[in-house]
Amino acid sequence: MKVNISLLGFLPKPKEISIMLEGEEITIEYIVKKVLEESEDIVRERLHMLLEREDIPSFMVIASGVTVPREKWCEYHVKDGDNIAILPLLVGGG
């Protein structure tokens, strides 16, 4: 299964990643952990910092146009070709 991931707001420019995954029951939680493992240090640091703040919603995941609340990450199964966006709740531009 191929999943396209967009990391928005972690670096000056958006980062696009395509990953191949095996299995039929891949969850958003698995995807976020996979991104943590495979990203460069600065993205990993920022994403890890946001993940530690479970008490405060600090970033969001959108799966093919649907916002997936953090409490549903372990239940939401991605499909082949899904586009996943991971972004901090506060993203600005200039």
MDTraj code that builds the backbone (N, CA, C; nanometers):
import mdtraj as md
import numpy as np

residues = "MET LYS VAL ASN ILE SER LEU LEU GLY PHE LEU PRO LYS PRO LYS GLU ILE SER ILE MET LEU GLU GLY GLU GLU ILE THR ILE GLU TYR ILE VAL LYS LYS VAL LEU GLU GLU SER GLU ASP ILE VAL ARG GLU ARG LEU HIS MET LEU LEU GLU ARG GLU ASP ILE PRO SER PHE MET VAL ILE ALA SER GLY VAL THR VAL PRO ARG GLU LYS TRP CYS GLU TYR HIS VAL LYS ASP GLY ASP ASN ILE ALA ILE LEU PRO LEU LEU VAL GLY GLY GLY".split()
xyz = np.array([
    [0.0848, -0.1162, 0.0000],
    [0.0000, 0.0000, 0.0000],
    [0.0899, 0.1232, 0.0000],
    [0.0547, 0.2223, -0.0809],
    [0.1299, 0.3473, -0.0866],
    [0.0471, 0.4569, -0.0201],
    [0.1121, 0.5327, 0.0682],
    [0.0480, 0.6439, 0.1375],
    [0.1339, 0.7676, 0.1163],
    [0.0691, 0.8778, 0.0832],
    [0.1380, 1.0045, 0.0627],
    [0.1193, 1.0906, 0.1871],
    [0.2288, 1.1441, 0.2392],
    [0.2245, 1.2214, 0.3628],
    [0.2795, 1.3605, 0.3364],
    [0.2068, 1.4606, 0.3813],
    [0.2519, 1.5994, 0.3741],
    [0.2768, 1.6491, 0.5156],
    [0.3975, 1.6975, 0.5404],
    [0.4305, 1.7589, 0.6688],
    [0.4262, 1.9093, 0.6471],
    [0.3331, 1.9746, 0.7102],
    [0.3123, 2.1174, 0.6901],
    [0.3417, 2.1919, 0.8199],
    [0.4192, 2.2998, 0.8116],
    [0.4454, 2.3816, 0.9291],
    [0.5606, 2.3342, 1.0160],
    [0.6308, 2.2297, 0.9768],
    [0.7452, 2.1815, 1.0540],
    [0.8758, 2.2410, 1.0022],
    [0.8797, 2.2739, 0.8748],
    [0.9965, 2.3302, 0.8077],
    [0.9513, 2.4538, 0.7311],
    [1.0444, 2.5356, 0.6840],
    [1.0036, 2.6540, 0.6072],
    [0.9177, 2.6200, 0.4845],
    [0.9411, 2.5030, 0.4252],
    [0.8613, 2.4599, 0.3104],
    [0.7976, 2.3255, 0.3435],
    [0.6770, 2.3000, 0.2902],
    [0.6137, 2.1692, 0.3149],
    [0.7033, 2.0549, 0.2681],
    [0.6957, 1.9436, 0.3370],
    [0.7731, 1.8246, 0.2996],
    [0.6754, 1.7158, 0.2605],
    [0.6997, 1.6553, 0.1452],
    [0.6151, 1.5477, 0.0942],
    [0.6915, 1.4157, 0.1052],
    [0.6242, 1.3142, 0.1575],
    [0.6834, 1.1819, 0.1715],
    [0.5848, 1.0795, 0.1158],
    [0.6335, 0.9848, 0.0394],
    [0.5521, 0.8702, -0.0019],
    [0.6151, 0.7471, 0.0590],
    [0.5350, 0.6667, 0.1286],
    [0.5889, 0.5455, 0.1879],
    [0.5074, 0.4253, 0.1447],
    [0.5768, 0.3155, 0.1304],
    [0.5128, 0.1886, 0.0975],
    [0.4991, 0.1094, 0.2269],
    [0.3795, 0.0585, 0.2509],
    [0.3514, -0.0164, 0.3725],
    [0.2881, -0.1491, 0.3372],
    [0.3185, -0.2494, 0.4168],
    [0.2564, -0.3793, 0.3966],
    [0.1551, -0.4036, 0.5064],
    [0.0441, -0.4638, 0.4702],
    [-0.0605, -0.4923, 0.5677],
    [-0.1885, -0.4200, 0.5311],
    [-0.2960, -0.4649, 0.5862],
    [-0.4255, -0.4070, 0.5534],
    [-0.4814, -0.3190, 0.6634],
    [-0.4298, -0.3311, 0.7843],
    [-0.4861, -0.2571, 0.8957],
    [-0.3855, -0.1567, 0.9493],
    [-0.3407, -0.0676, 0.8611],
    [-0.2457, 0.0365, 0.8979],
    [-0.3253, 0.1549, 0.9531],
    [-0.2874, 0.2001, 1.0717],
    [-0.3599, 0.3090, 1.1367],
    [-0.2836, 0.4405, 1.1262],
    [-0.3528, 0.5491, 1.1557],
    [-0.2889, 0.6803, 1.1610],
    [-0.1784, 0.6792, 1.2671],
    [-0.2051, 0.6155, 1.3797],
    [-0.1050, 0.6070, 1.4859],
    [0.0242, 0.5441, 1.4326],
    [0.0126, 0.4378, 1.3550],
    [0.1281, 0.3717, 1.2951],
    [0.2004, 0.4665, 1.1989],
    [0.1233, 0.5395, 1.1181],
    [0.1809, 0.6337, 1.0216],
    [0.2622, 0.7405, 1.0938],
    [0.2072, 0.7996, 1.2002],
    [0.2774, 0.9044, 1.2741],
    [0.4071, 0.8486, 1.3325],
    [0.4044, 0.7283, 1.3881],
    [0.5259, 0.6668, 1.4417],
    [0.6280, 0.6412, 1.3314],
    [0.5809, 0.5985, 1.2151],
    [0.6685, 0.5734, 1.1007],
    [0.7351, 0.7034, 1.0545],
    [0.6591, 0.8110, 1.0497],
    [0.7150, 0.9411, 1.0123],
    [0.8209, 0.9832, 1.1141],
    [0.7934, 0.9612, 1.2421],
    [0.8917, 0.9931, 1.3463],
    [1.0224, 0.9176, 1.3233],
    [1.0126, 0.7907, 1.2878],
    [1.1315, 0.7078, 1.2658],
    [1.2117, 0.7514, 1.1439],
    [1.1432, 0.7944, 1.0384],
    [1.2094, 0.8151, 0.9093],
    [1.2387, 0.9603, 0.8743],
    [1.1976, 1.0548, 0.9571],
    [1.2179, 1.1961, 0.9251],
    [1.3553, 1.2442, 0.9705],
    [1.3970, 1.3572, 0.9112],
    [1.5227, 1.4157, 0.9555],
    [1.5062, 1.4730, 1.0965],
    [1.6179, 1.5011, 1.1601],
    [1.6192, 1.5376, 1.3013],
    [1.5244, 1.6520, 1.3375],
    [1.5251, 1.7606, 1.2607],
    [1.4444, 1.8775, 1.2977],
    [1.2951, 1.8442, 1.2969],
    [1.2503, 1.7676, 1.1978],
    [1.1096, 1.7276, 1.1925],
    [1.0794, 1.6334, 1.3085],
    [1.1681, 1.5391, 1.3323],
    [1.1491, 1.4430, 1.4418],
    [1.1382, 1.5154, 1.5758],
    [1.2260, 1.6124, 1.5999],
    [1.2238, 1.6876, 1.7257],
    [1.0929, 1.7624, 1.7427],
    [1.0494, 1.8306, 1.6398],
    [0.9264, 1.9100, 1.6494],
    [0.8029, 1.8215, 1.6638],
    [0.7985, 1.7141, 1.5879],
    [0.6841, 1.6231, 1.5959],
    [0.6807, 1.5534, 1.7320],
    [0.7966, 1.5102, 1.7800],
    [0.8032, 1.4444, 1.9108],
    [0.7590, 1.5400, 2.0215],
    [0.8026, 1.6657, 2.0120],
    [0.7645, 1.7656, 2.1107],
    [0.6124, 1.7833, 2.1132],
    [0.5511, 1.7851, 1.9976],
    [0.4061, 1.7994, 1.9906],
    [0.3347, 1.6756, 2.0420],
    [0.3891, 1.5581, 2.0139],
    [0.3277, 1.4335, 2.0604],
    [0.3280, 1.4220, 2.2125],
    [0.4279, 1.4801, 2.2770],
    [0.4361, 1.4727, 2.4224],
    [0.3226, 1.5479, 2.4909],
    [0.2623, 1.6419, 2.4227],
    [0.1574, 1.7251, 2.4809],
    [0.0201, 1.6639, 2.4588],
    [-0.0031, 1.5470, 2.5162],
    [-0.1317, 1.4787, 2.4987],
    [-0.2473, 1.5554, 2.5608],
    [-0.2182, 1.6388, 2.6612],
    [-0.3229, 1.7129, 2.7295],
    [-0.3752, 1.8303, 2.6461],
    [-0.2941, 1.8754, 2.5504],
    [-0.3320, 1.9909, 2.4679],
    [-0.3272, 1.9492, 2.3215],
    [-0.4386, 1.9645, 2.2496],
    [-0.4327, 1.9334, 2.1059],
    [-0.3379, 2.0313, 2.0372],
    [-0.2210, 1.9840, 1.9957],
    [-0.1203, 2.0737, 1.9419],
    [-0.0979, 2.0573, 1.7920],
    [-0.1459, 1.9474, 1.7354],
    [-0.1405, 1.9345, 1.5905],
    [-0.2515, 1.8412, 1.5445],
    [-0.2726, 1.8403, 1.4149],
    [-0.3828, 1.7610, 1.3613],
    [-0.3365, 1.6738, 1.2459],
    [-0.4148, 1.5706, 1.2212],
    [-0.3910, 1.4812, 1.1091],
    [-0.5167, 1.4814, 1.0238],
    [-0.4975, 1.5013, 0.8949],
    [-0.6077, 1.4974, 0.7993],
    [-0.5794, 1.3821, 0.7038],
    [-0.6738, 1.2899, 0.6929],
    [-0.6589, 1.1731, 0.6057],
    [-0.7575, 1.1853, 0.4904],
    [-0.7045, 1.2107, 0.3725],
    [-0.7861, 1.2269, 0.2511],
    [-0.9067, 1.3178, 0.2754],
    [-0.8791, 1.4344, 0.3361],
    [-0.9819, 1.5363, 0.3554],
    [-1.0625, 1.5242, 0.4836],
    [-1.0366, 1.4215, 0.5642],
    [-1.1113, 1.4001, 0.6884],
    [-1.0179, 1.4225, 0.8070],
    [-1.0551, 1.5140, 0.8965],
    [-0.9773, 1.5356, 1.0174],
    [-0.9962, 1.4163, 1.1105],
    [-0.8852, 1.3588, 1.1547],
    [-0.8900, 1.2421, 1.2427],
    [-0.8461, 1.2861, 1.3823],
    [-0.9393, 1.2906, 1.4795],
    [-0.9024, 1.3303, 1.6157],
    [-0.8007, 1.2339, 1.6748],
    [-0.7160, 1.2839, 1.7605],
    [-0.6083, 1.2027, 1.8176],
    [-0.6600, 1.0750, 1.8830],
    [-0.7726, 1.0829, 1.9490],
    [-0.8260, 0.9632, 2.0159],
    [-0.8729, 0.8556, 1.9176],
    [-0.8811, 0.8891, 1.7891],
    [-0.9230, 0.7934, 1.6860],
    [-0.8066, 0.7410, 1.6017],
    [-0.6846, 0.7858, 1.6294],
    [-0.5693, 0.7456, 1.5484],
    [-0.5507, 0.5954, 1.5450],
    [-0.5775, 0.5280, 1.6554],
    [-0.5560, 0.3824, 1.6589],
    [-0.6714, 0.3067, 1.5945],
    [-0.7800, 0.3766, 1.5602],
    [-0.8967, 0.3126, 1.4998],
    [-0.9093, 0.3400, 1.3497],
    [-0.8556, 0.4533, 1.3046],
    [-0.8710, 0.4938, 1.1647],
    [-0.7708, 0.4192, 1.0770],
    [-0.8206, 0.3386, 0.9852],
    [-0.7346, 0.2609, 0.8956],
    [-0.7177, 0.3344, 0.7630],
    [-0.5920, 0.3529, 0.7236],
    [-0.5644, 0.4195, 0.5971],
    [-0.5817, 0.3209, 0.4823],
    [-0.6050, 0.3778, 0.3641],
    [-0.6236, 0.2963, 0.2437],
    [-0.5137, 0.3297, 0.1432],
    [-0.4920, 0.2394, 0.0507],
    [-0.3948, 0.2608, -0.0550],
    [-0.4247, 0.3921, -0.1266],
    [-0.3223, 0.4757, -0.1399],
    [-0.3375, 0.6022, -0.2098],
    [-0.3857, 0.7173, -0.1239],
    [-0.4118, 0.6927, 0.0051],
    [-0.4558, 0.8011, 0.0935],
    [-0.3510, 0.9109, 0.0994],
    [-0.3976, 1.0329, 0.1134],
    [-0.3121, 1.1485, 0.1352],
    [-0.3297, 1.1911, 0.2801],
    [-0.2192, 1.1903, 0.3543],
    [-0.2210, 1.2235, 0.4964],
    [-0.1460, 1.3539, 0.5161],
    [-0.2083, 1.4506, 0.5818],
    [-0.1426, 1.5764, 0.6162],
    [-0.1256, 1.5812, 0.7670],
    [-0.0049, 1.6146, 0.8102],
    [0.0241, 1.6303, 0.9516],
    [0.0718, 1.7750, 0.9695],
    [0.0026, 1.8499, 1.0573],
    [0.0377, 1.9894, 1.0750],
    [0.0071, 2.0398, 1.2148],
    [0.0891, 2.1321, 1.2647],
    [0.0593, 2.1957, 1.3918],
    [-0.0715, 2.2747, 1.3780],
    [-0.1431, 2.2917, 1.4887],
    [-0.2668, 2.3675, 1.4824],
    [-0.2425, 2.5138, 1.4498],
    [-0.1270, 2.5661, 1.4863],
    [-0.0939, 2.7049, 1.4547],
    [0.0143, 2.7065, 1.3489],
    [-0.0252, 2.7379, 1.2272],
    [0.0681, 2.7491, 1.1152],
    [0.0476, 2.8858, 1.0539],
    [0.1550, 2.9595, 1.0381],
    [0.1434, 3.0926, 0.9805],
    [0.2241, 3.1040, 0.8532],
    [0.2029, 3.2102, 0.7827],
    [0.2780, 3.2344, 0.6596],
    [0.3168, 3.3809, 0.6537],
    [0.4013, 3.4094, 0.5607],
    [0.4446, 3.5486, 0.5570],
    [0.4677, 3.5977, 0.4195],
])
top = md.Topology()
chain = top.add_chain()
for i, resn in enumerate(residues, 1):
    res = top.add_residue(resn, chain, resSeq=i)
    for name in ("N", "CA", "C"):
        top.add_atom(name, md.element.get_by_symbol(name[0]), res)
traj = md.Trajectory(xyz[None], top)
